[in-house]
Structure formats: structure tokens, C-alpha cells
């Protein structure tokens, strides 16, 4: 009871304290009513708070469930994405390897295309077709300088360019173009292009200069037989005509016109070469004169053989005239008279033969002299300039070889001519000796009174 009294007093005090702030109860009933009212208010407030707490807890639980559901879904999605990522990693590795192989093939293809484009540009720039169709190498040049993969259009253009060059290489085209003469004068002229091998204007062969994209006449034209073929082709309007082609696209023609002519070869022999030629001409003239004289003497001797009357216009007639003058002498005297007559005629028939023989022997010796002189020049050039440039030694070597050739070319004909002349003169002398011996034999057979 005492405890209850104490609690009631405490509640009274609390209520009194709260009532002091408001309206203090004046009795225990009011106090009880106030306590009850306050307790009910507090209970309602607590209930409301508990309800709000429960609602909040339920809401949090719902959110937690939703978050857990989302987490589970995301975990499942994460597992699915991880599997997909692993699968993509495998596919990416395979695709990367395929890309590497294909890029390597494309890179090799691009390198080949660039190389072919560069080679094509070089061929097009130096082709004779470019003299008729200039500016064709631009596409090939751009493709050769490109740093990216070529497009289908660029490859097609390169293909068409190659086909065009092949097609034009088999055509004979006639067109007007500016031609620079050997003297450096420019003018319009009609030119004929024979494939990619030759280009001509009239009877002149032309060359294409890629640097200036112009046609120029060769400084030296080839031999006349080639120029006549070119002239025939230029004048032709239809049909098939012969023509000399240069399959090396100008290289053989360039070497052909650089080859020295016969006069230039002779000039390479120098003074020794000129001396050999002069001696050779002198020997040929002497041999021709001897052959002509022996032919005349042979005609006279054979005419005398057919005649019974002595003619002093030929060697045999002069010998017979000696016999006619000395018919009354004895055989020994007649023989000496005839021998003397033959000795007078023989030098006339054998005249200048020794000179021909000497010239035939001297010519190769002069050729050997020219060879020695040429080798001396060669060694002097080696001493001064070394062996770095063969052109410096070409002059001496040319002289050495040309003089040797000239010496042999002079000696061989002169030896043959000397043999012919000596054989012919010997034959005529033998005829004179034979006739002389016959005269002596007939004179010996005559009786002493007839003599």
C-alpha cells in the first residue's frame, strides 16, 4: 500500500508538474482524468509510432526483397555476361588470327601491286606509245606512291593500262608529232610507230626522249638498207611491207649507230694505218699494171705463134727476128744469140714483181708496228689514269688491233697478186725458152748448105 501511495504521489507530482504549465488539477479526480487522458494520448501516439515503424519496416523489407531480387537478377546477368565475354574472347582470338592472316595477304598483295605499278610506270614512260598517247602513267604513278590499300577501281585502271600497252604494242600507227632534227630544229612531221619497237619519219629513225616527251632524230642514222626499209614503210598505205624491228626497244639500234664506220675504223689506225693503206694501194696498182702488161704480152706471143712472120711488136717476134738475122751462124752462136734475146725479154716480163713481194712482206710488219704503238699508248693511259675507266684505254687497243687487221688485209691480196703475176710471167718466159729451143733444134737439123 505504501508503494502504491508512493507511485500515486509520483504520478501526482508529474501530473502536477505538467499541470502547472497548463491548468493544474484541483482534485484527484481531475488528476486521474488527466492521467488517463494523457495515457490514452500517449498510447495512441505509441500505437501510431509502432504502426509507422511497422509500415517502415515492411517497406524496408519490401525494398530489401526487391534489392535482393535485383541482386539475384544482376548476378544471373553477370554470369550470363561472363559466359558471353568468355565466348567473345575466344571468338575475338579467332577473328584476330584471321584478320592477321588476311591483313598479311592484303599487305603482300599491296606490295605486289605497288611494285607492278612502279614497273608499269617505268615501261609506260619509256614506251614509244607515250609519244602518241602522253600522260598515261599518272594513274600508275599515284598507285605506286600510295600508302593505303588499293581500291577495286585503282586495280581496274592498272589492268586496263596494261591491256592498252599490250594492244598498242601490236599496232602500226601513223600520227603527226613534233620532231626535233639532228641539228636541233623542231617541226611538225608525220611519224610512223611500229608497235613499241621503232618510230620513223620518212627514211629517218627517231628516238623517244621520256624526260622531254619528244621525238628526236638520231644523231647518226643506221646503214642505207635500213633507211630504205623505213622509207618504204612511210610511203606505204596498205598491204605488207618489210621493216627492220628492234626488239630491244632501241638498245640494238643505239649500239648499231654507235658502231664506227669503215672510215672511222681506218682513222683509229692512225699514221701507221694510213701508211699501210697507201702501200697496199701502191702494190695493187703495180700488180694491176703487171697483169695488164702480161695480158698484152701474152696476146702478142700467142698471135706470133699463129703467124709465120716475125713481128717485133712482141717478145717472141723479137726472138724470131734474131733467128732470122742469124740464120747462117752455127748452132752454138745461134744459141747464145737466142739466150741473149731471152735475157733481154725476161726482165720486161718480170718487172716490178719484186716490189709486189716486198710490199706484201712489209704490210704485216707495219701492222705489227702499229700494234706495238697502240699498246704503248694503252700502257701510258694506264700509267696516267689507272684502270678505272676502260674508255681511256680503248684508243690504244683500237689502234693496235686495226693496224694488225690492215696489215693482214693488205698482205694477203698482195701475196695472191704476186703469185698470179709471177706465175703468168713464168709461163710466158717458158714459152720463149721453149720456142728458142725449137728454133735451135730445127737449125741443127738443117744441112750445112741450107744454113
Helices and strands as residue ranges (DSSP letters): H 2-21, H 28-126, H 129-132, H 138-145, H 152-168, E 172-180, E 186-194, E 198-201, E 204-209, E 214-217, H 224-235, H 251-258, H 262-268, H 270-305, H 315-325, H 331-349, H 353-385, H 391-445
